[in-house]
Amino acid sequence: MHLFGFEKMKPLLIVACLATVFSCNEKPTAQQAKQRNLLENFAFSMDTLMVDTGAELIDFGIPFIGAASADGRYYHILNYKSPKLQRIHLDSLKLINSYFFEKEGPNSPGLTFSFQPLGEGRFFFPSFRQPAIIHQSGEIVRSWDLKMEKIIDGFPVESASVTNRIVFNSSLDQLYSLPLNYETKEYYLAVLDSLGERKRMVALPEFQKANQFTIHIGGGDGGGLKIELPFLQHLNGKVLISCTVGNGIYIYNPILDCLVYRKFPLTLVPLEKTGVVKNRVHSPEEFEEEIKKLATQISYWNFIWDEKSGLYFRFASRVLSHKTESADAELEIFLMAFSEELELIGETSVEDLSSLPKGGFFKGGKLWSYVNVADELGFAVMDFSYQ
C-alpha cells in the first residue's frame, strides 16, 4: 500500500492517514483468520421480476443509463436524447412517473451519460463545465460554473477532462472527478469544494499500467479506441477509484483528506491483466482480433455496497470462449467480498452465472440488476448465501 501526502496537510491528519495505512498491515486476529474466505461455500438463487410500464416504452439503446435511489425504493432511467427520466417503484414494480427536461436552454442538463438521484426529487447531472442539480419539475436548483483552467493550474491535465467521471458528495458538498492527460493517459483525482474550486489534485500512478492495454485503430488521434475503464464511486462515505486493469484501488477519505492505494491478496482470481496486445492496429479485422485477445484477460468491475450486510462486493470476469454464430460467449465470473473497512474477506468463482449483472445495486440484502426481456424491462434478483 502507498500513501500519497497532500500539501499543507495538518500533522493530526497525517497521523490519522498513517494509522489507516498501518492498519492494513496488521496481522489478522484469530477470528479474521477463521473467516478468511467468507465466500468459500457461496451459492445463489435468482428470480426475474418484470416491470409494468403501462403504455410507456423503455429505450434500451446504447448507452442504457439507469440508477437506483439511495434508499432502494426507486429505479430511474434516463433517455439522454429526449431528455426524459422514468421512475420505477421497485416495491410495486410499476413505472409511476416520467419527467421531461429541456433539451436546450437554461434548465437543460446538457449532453450527459450519467446522473445521480439525490432524493427529494433532485438529480445531479455531470454536464461538461457546468454540473447541475435539477429538480424533477425541470428547474435547475443549483449549478457549478467550473473554472477549468484555474482548477488544472500547475498540473499536466486537459481542462476539458475536469468533469471526467464527476460525482457529487451531498453530505460534504464536494465534487470528485478524474482529470487526465490525453497524451500520457495519466489520471488524477480532483477534489472540488462547494464552490467548485480545487481543494486537491493528486496523481494516480498505479493506473499507468492500463496504458499497456490501450488499442488504437487508424493514424494520429483518429479512428477507434479501446481503453481500460476507470471507475469513480462515492459509497458509504468513501471515494473509491478503481480500474478494469487490476484489483488494486485508491481509497480517498474525504473527512481525513487522505488517499491510500490498496492491493488485495487474492488467490483464486488473477491479480491483473498480463501479456501483450498491439497498441496500434491498422484494420478493423486486426482491431477485433486484439480486442478478443484482451477479453481473455481478467477485468475488474465497480464496487457494490450492501447496507444490510455492511459489505462491499465486486465482480471480475474474463472470456473463456468467444461468441460464434451458434454459441454465446462463455465467461468465467468471480465475486469478491470486502468488509466495511475494505479488507478482503472472501473470493469465489461463480458457477452457473452466464453474464455479469448490469447496473447492480442491493435492495433488502439482495442484488438487483436490470434485464431486457424481449424489449421489456425486468430485474434479475440474486439472493446470496455464503454462511
C-alpha positions as CSV (number, residue, x, y, z in Angstrom):
1,M,0.0,0.0,0.0
2,H,1.2,3.5,-0.8
3,L,0.4,6.8,1.0
4,F,0.2,10.0,-1.1
5,G,0.6,13.1,1.0
6,F,-1.1,16.4,0.3
7,E,0.4,19.8,0.5
8,K,-0.2,21.7,3.8
9,M,-1.8,18.6,5.4
10,K,-2.2,19.1,9.2
11,P,0.0,16.9,11.4
12,L,-3.0,15.4,13.0
13,L,-4.4,14.3,9.6
14,I,-1.0,12.8,8.7
15,V,-1.1,10.7,11.8
16,A,-4.6,9.6,11.0
17,C,-3.7,8.7,7.5
18,L,-0.7,6.7,8.6
19,A,-2.9,4.8,11.1
20,T,-5.2,3.9,8.1
21,V,-2.2,2.6,6.2
22,F,-0.6,0.7,9.1
23,S,-3.9,-0.9,10.0
24,C,-3.8,-2.8,6.7
25,N,-0.5,-4.4,7.7
26,E,-1.7,-5.7,11.0
27,K,-1.7,-9.5,11.4
28,P,-5.2,-10.9,11.3
29,T,-6.9,-11.9,14.5
30,A,-7.9,-15.5,15.1
31,Q,-11.5,-14.6,14.2
32,Q,-10.3,-12.9,11.0
33,A,-8.2,-15.9,10.1
34,K,-11.1,-18.2,10.7
35,Q,-13.3,-16.1,8.3
36,R,-10.6,-15.6,5.8
37,N,-12.8,-16.7,2.8
38,L,-16.4,-15.7,3.6
39,L,-17.4,-17.0,0.1
40,E,-15.9,-20.4,0.4
41,N,-19.4,-22.0,0.4
42,F,-21.0,-19.3,-1.8
43,A,-24.3,-20.1,-3.6
44,F,-27.1,-18.0,-5.0
45,S,-30.6,-18.2,-6.3
46,M,-32.1,-15.9,-8.9
47,D,-35.6,-14.7,-9.8
48,T,-36.6,-12.4,-12.7
49,L,-39.2,-9.8,-11.9
50,M,-40.9,-7.9,-14.7
51,V,-41.9,-4.3,-14.5
52,D,-45.4,-3.0,-15.5
53,T,-44.5,0.0,-17.7
54,G,-48.1,0.6,-18.9
55,A,-48.2,2.4,-22.2
56,E,-44.6,3.7,-21.7
57,L,-41.7,2.3,-23.7
58,I,-38.2,1.7,-22.4
59,D,-35.3,2.7,-24.6
60,F,-32.7,0.0,-24.4
61,G,-30.4,1.8,-26.7
62,I,-26.7,2.2,-26.0
63,P,-25.9,3.6,-23.6
64,F,-28.6,2.4,-21.2
65,I,-28.5,4.9,-18.3
66,G,-30.1,3.8,-15.1
67,A,-29.6,4.4,-11.3
68,A,-31.3,3.3,-8.1
69,S,-32.2,5.7,-5.3
70,A,-30.1,5.5,-2.2
71,D,-33.0,4.0,-0.2
72,G,-33.6,1.3,-2.8
73,R,-37.2,2.4,-3.4
74,Y,-36.9,3.7,-6.9
75,Y,-35.0,3.0,-10.1
76,H,-34.6,5.8,-12.6
77,I,-33.9,5.5,-16.4
78,L,-32.5,8.4,-18.4
79,N,-33.1,8.8,-22.1
80,Y,-30.5,11.3,-22.9
81,K,-31.8,12.0,-26.3
82,S,-35.2,13.4,-25.1
83,P,-34.1,14.0,-22.3
84,K,-36.6,12.1,-20.3
85,L,-36.4,10.5,-16.9
86,Q,-38.6,7.5,-16.0
87,R,-39.2,6.4,-12.4
88,I,-39.8,2.8,-11.4
89,H,-41.3,1.9,-8.0
90,L,-39.3,-1.1,-7.0
91,D,-41.8,-2.5,-4.4
92,S,-44.8,-2.4,-6.8
93,L,-42.6,-2.9,-9.9
94,K,-44.5,-0.3,-11.8
95,L,-43.4,2.7,-13.8
96,I,-45.0,5.5,-11.9
97,N,-43.7,8.8,-13.4
98,S,-41.9,10.3,-16.4
99,Y,-40.2,13.7,-16.1
100,F,-39.1,15.8,-19.1
101,F,-36.1,18.2,-19.1
102,E,-35.2,20.9,-21.5
103,K,-33.0,19.7,-24.4
104,E,-31.6,23.1,-24.8
105,G,-31.9,26.3,-22.7
106,P,-31.1,27.5,-19.2
107,N,-32.5,24.4,-17.4
108,S,-31.1,21.8,-19.8
109,P,-28.9,19.1,-18.2
110,G,-26.8,19.2,-21.4
111,L,-25.3,16.2,-23.0
112,T,-24.9,13.7,-20.2
113,F,-24.4,9.9,-20.0
114,S,-24.9,9.5,-16.2
115,F,-26.7,11.0,-13.3
116,Q,-27.2,10.6,-9.5
117,P,-30.6,10.5,-7.7
118,L,-30.2,12.7,-4.6
119,G,-33.6,12.3,-3.1
120,E,-36.5,14.8,-2.7
121,G,-36.9,14.8,-6.5
122,R,-33.4,16.1,-7.2
123,F,-30.9,14.7,-9.6
124,F,-27.2,15.6,-10.1
125,F,-26.2,15.8,-13.8
126,P,-22.5,15.9,-14.5
127,S,-22.6,18.1,-17.6
128,F,-19.4,19.5,-19.1
129,R,-18.2,22.7,-17.5
130,Q,-21.4,23.3,-15.5
131,P,-22.6,20.3,-13.5
132,A,-26.1,20.9,-12.0
133,I,-28.7,19.7,-9.7
134,I,-32.1,19.6,-11.4
135,H,-35.5,19.1,-9.8
136,Q,-37.9,16.6,-11.3
137,S,-40.0,19.7,-12.2
138,G,-37.3,20.6,-14.7
139,E,-35.8,23.5,-12.9
140,I,-32.1,23.8,-12.1
141,V,-31.8,24.4,-8.3
142,R,-28.0,24.6,-8.2
143,S,-25.1,24.6,-10.7
144,W,-21.3,24.9,-10.6
145,D,-19.7,27.2,-13.1
146,L,-16.3,25.4,-13.1
147,K,-13.2,27.5,-14.0
148,M,-11.4,24.7,-15.8
149,E,-8.1,26.5,-16.3
150,K,-7.9,27.6,-12.7
151,I,-8.7,24.0,-11.5
152,I,-5.9,22.4,-13.5
153,D,-3.3,25.2,-13.0
154,G,0.1,23.6,-12.3
155,F,-0.9,20.1,-13.3
156,P,-0.4,18.4,-16.7
157,V,-4.0,17.6,-17.4
158,E,-6.5,18.8,-20.0
159,S,-9.0,21.4,-19.0
160,A,-11.8,19.6,-20.9
161,S,-11.3,16.5,-18.7
162,V,-12.1,18.2,-15.4
163,T,-15.6,16.7,-15.3
164,N,-14.5,13.2,-16.3
165,R,-16.4,10.7,-14.1
166,I,-17.5,13.5,-11.8
167,V,-19.7,12.6,-8.8
168,F,-21.3,14.7,-6.0
169,N,-21.0,14.1,-2.3
170,S,-24.1,15.8,-0.9
171,S,-23.1,15.2,2.7
172,L,-19.8,17.2,2.5
173,D,-20.9,19.3,-0.5
174,Q,-17.9,18.2,-2.6
175,L,-17.3,17.1,-6.1
176,Y,-14.8,14.4,-7.2
177,S,-13.5,13.7,-10.7
178,L,-10.7,12.0,-12.7
179,P,-9.0,14.6,-14.9
180,L,-6.3,13.2,-17.2
181,N,-3.5,14.0,-19.6
182,Y,-4.7,12.8,-23.0
183,E,-1.2,12.2,-24.3
184,T,0.2,10.2,-21.4
185,K,-3.2,8.8,-20.2
186,E,-2.2,9.8,-16.6
187,Y,-5.2,10.1,-14.3
188,Y,-5.5,12.4,-11.3
189,L,-8.1,12.7,-8.5
190,A,-9.6,16.1,-8.3
191,V,-11.4,17.2,-5.1
192,L,-13.6,20.3,-5.6
193,D,-15.2,22.3,-2.8
194,S,-18.7,23.6,-2.5
195,L,-17.9,26.5,-4.8
196,G,-16.3,24.2,-7.4
197,E,-12.8,25.3,-6.7
198,R,-9.9,23.0,-6.4
199,K,-9.2,21.6,-2.9
200,R,-6.9,18.8,-4.0
201,M,-5.4,17.4,-7.2
202,V,-3.2,14.3,-6.9
203,A,-1.8,11.8,-9.5
204,L,-2.9,8.2,-9.6
205,P,0.3,6.5,-10.9
206,E,-0.8,2.9,-10.2
207,F,-3.2,3.1,-13.1
208,Q,-0.5,3.8,-15.6
209,K,-0.2,0.1,-16.3
210,A,-3.6,0.4,-18.0
211,N,-1.9,2.1,-20.9
212,Q,-0.2,-1.2,-21.9
213,F,-3.7,-2.5,-22.9
214,T,-4.9,0.5,-24.9
215,I,-5.7,-0.3,-28.6
216,H,-5.9,2.3,-31.3
217,I,-7.0,1.8,-34.8
218,G,-6.1,4.4,-37.5
219,G,-3.4,7.0,-37.7
220,G,-2.9,10.1,-35.4
221,D,-5.7,10.8,-33.0
222,G,-8.5,9.5,-35.2
223,G,-10.0,6.0,-35.6
224,G,-11.3,3.7,-32.9
225,L,-10.0,3.3,-29.4
226,K,-10.3,0.6,-26.7
227,I,-9.1,1.5,-23.2
228,E,-9.2,0.1,-19.7
229,L,-12.2,1.7,-17.8
230,P,-11.7,3.7,-14.7
231,F,-14.4,3.9,-12.0
232,L,-15.0,6.7,-9.5
233,Q,-17.6,6.0,-6.9
234,H,-18.8,7.7,-3.7
235,L,-20.0,4.8,-1.5
236,N,-20.7,4.7,2.3
237,G,-18.7,7.8,2.9
238,K,-15.7,6.7,1.0
239,V,-14.4,7.6,-2.5
240,L,-13.3,4.5,-4.4
241,I,-11.2,4.8,-7.6
242,S,-10.7,1.5,-9.4
243,C,-9.9,0.3,-12.9
244,T,-10.7,-2.8,-15.0
245,V,-6.9,-3.4,-15.4
246,G,-6.4,-5.0,-11.9
247,N,-7.6,-5.5,-8.4
248,G,-5.8,-2.5,-6.8
249,I,-7.9,0.5,-5.8
250,Y,-7.4,4.0,-4.4
251,I,-9.4,4.9,-1.4
252,Y,-10.0,8.6,-0.5
253,N,-11.3,9.5,2.9
254,P,-12.9,12.9,2.5
255,I,-13.1,13.5,6.2
256,L,-9.3,13.0,6.8
257,D,-8.4,14.3,3.3
258,C,-6.3,11.2,2.9
259,L,-5.6,9.0,-0.1
260,V,-4.2,5.4,0.0
261,Y,-3.7,2.7,-2.6
262,R,-4.5,-0.9,-1.7
263,K,-4.0,-4.2,-3.5
264,F,-5.7,-7.3,-2.3
265,P,-4.1,-10.8,-1.7
266,L,-6.4,-12.7,-4.0
267,T,-5.6,-16.4,-4.6
268,L,-8.4,-17.6,-6.8
269,V,-8.8,-14.5,-9.1
270,P,-5.9,-13.3,-11.3
271,L,-4.5,-10.2,-9.8
272,E,-4.4,-8.1,-13.0
273,K,-4.1,-8.2,-16.8
274,T,-0.8,-9.5,-18.2
275,G,0.6,-10.2,-21.6
276,V,0.9,-8.0,-24.6
277,V,-1.5,-6.5,-27.1
278,K,-0.8,-4.3,-30.1
279,N,-1.4,-0.7,-29.1
280,R,-1.7,0.4,-32.7
281,V,-3.5,-1.5,-35.4
282,H,-4.5,-0.6,-39.0
283,S,-7.6,-2.5,-39.9
284,P,-11.0,-3.4,-38.4
285,E,-10.1,-7.1,-38.5
286,E,-6.8,-6.5,-36.6
287,F,-8.6,-4.3,-34.1
288,E,-11.2,-7.0,-33.5
289,E,-8.5,-9.6,-33.1
290,E,-6.7,-7.6,-30.4
291,I,-9.9,-6.9,-28.5
292,K,-10.7,-10.7,-28.5
293,K,-7.2,-11.3,-27.2
294,L,-7.7,-8.7,-24.4
295,A,-11.1,-10.1,-23.5
296,T,-9.4,-13.4,-22.3
297,Q,-7.6,-11.3,-19.6
298,I,-9.2,-10.6,-16.3
299,S,-11.3,-7.4,-16.0
300,Y,-12.3,-6.0,-12.6
301,W,-15.6,-4.1,-12.3
302,N,-17.0,-1.5,-9.9
303,F,-17.8,-2.0,-6.2
304,I,-21.4,-2.5,-4.9
305,W,-22.3,-1.6,-1.4
306,D,-24.8,-3.7,0.6
307,E,-26.2,-1.7,3.5
308,K,-27.9,-4.7,5.1
309,S,-24.7,-6.9,5.4
310,G,-22.3,-4.0,5.8
311,L,-20.2,-5.4,3.0
312,Y,-18.8,-4.4,-0.4
313,F,-19.0,-6.8,-3.3
314,R,-17.1,-6.7,-6.6
315,F,-17.2,-8.9,-9.7
316,A,-14.4,-9.8,-12.1
317,S,-14.6,-11.7,-15.4
318,R,-12.8,-13.0,-18.4
319,V,-13.9,-14.6,-21.6
320,L,-13.2,-18.4,-22.0
321,S,-14.6,-18.7,-25.5
322,H,-15.8,-16.0,-27.9
323,K,-19.3,-15.7,-29.3
324,T,-19.9,-17.5,-32.6
325,E,-22.9,-17.9,-34.9
326,S,-24.0,-21.0,-33.0
327,A,-23.0,-20.2,-29.4
328,D,-22.8,-17.3,-27.0
329,A,-19.6,-16.2,-25.4
330,E,-18.6,-18.2,-22.3
331,L,-17.5,-16.2,-19.3
332,E,-15.6,-17.1,-16.2
333,I,-17.1,-14.8,-13.4
334,F,-15.6,-14.2,-10.0
335,L,-17.0,-12.5,-6.9
336,M,-15.1,-10.8,-4.1
337,A,-16.4,-9.6,-0.7
338,F,-14.9,-6.8,1.4
339,S,-15.5,-5.6,4.9
340,E,-16.8,-2.1,5.6
341,E,-13.1,-1.1,6.1
342,L,-12.4,-2.5,2.6
343,E,-10.5,-5.5,3.8
344,L,-10.7,-8.6,1.5
345,I,-12.8,-11.3,3.3
346,G,-13.9,-13.6,0.5
347,E,-13.5,-14.6,-3.1
348,T,-15.0,-17.3,-5.3
349,S,-15.6,-18.4,-8.8
350,V,-19.3,-18.0,-9.5
351,E,-20.6,-21.0,-11.4
352,D,-23.9,-21.1,-13.2
353,L,-23.8,-17.4,-13.9
354,S,-23.6,-16.8,-17.6
355,S,-23.4,-13.0,-17.7
356,L,-22.4,-10.1,-15.4
357,P,-25.2,-8.3,-13.5
358,K,-25.9,-4.9,-15.3
359,G,-26.1,-1.8,-13.2
360,G,-26.2,-3.8,-10.0
361,F,-27.4,-2.4,-6.6
362,F,-28.5,-4.0,-3.4
363,K,-32.1,-3.8,-2.0
364,G,-33.0,-5.7,1.1
365,G,-29.8,-7.6,1.0
366,K,-30.4,-8.9,-2.5
367,L,-28.5,-7.9,-5.6
368,W,-30.8,-6.4,-8.3
369,S,-29.7,-5.7,-11.9
370,Y,-31.8,-4.7,-14.9
371,V,-32.5,-7.1,-17.7
372,N,-34.0,-6.7,-21.2
373,V,-36.6,-9.4,-21.8
374,A,-37.9,-9.1,-25.3
375,D,-37.7,-5.3,-25.0
376,E,-39.5,-5.3,-21.7
377,L,-37.8,-4.1,-18.5
378,G,-37.2,-6.6,-15.8
379,F,-34.8,-7.1,-12.8
380,A,-32.7,-10.2,-12.1
381,V,-32.7,-10.5,-8.3
382,M,-29.8,-12.6,-6.8
383,D,-30.1,-13.9,-3.3
384,F,-26.6,-14.7,-1.9
385,S,-25.9,-17.5,0.5
386,Y,-22.4,-17.6,1.9
387,Q,-22.6,-18.7,5.6
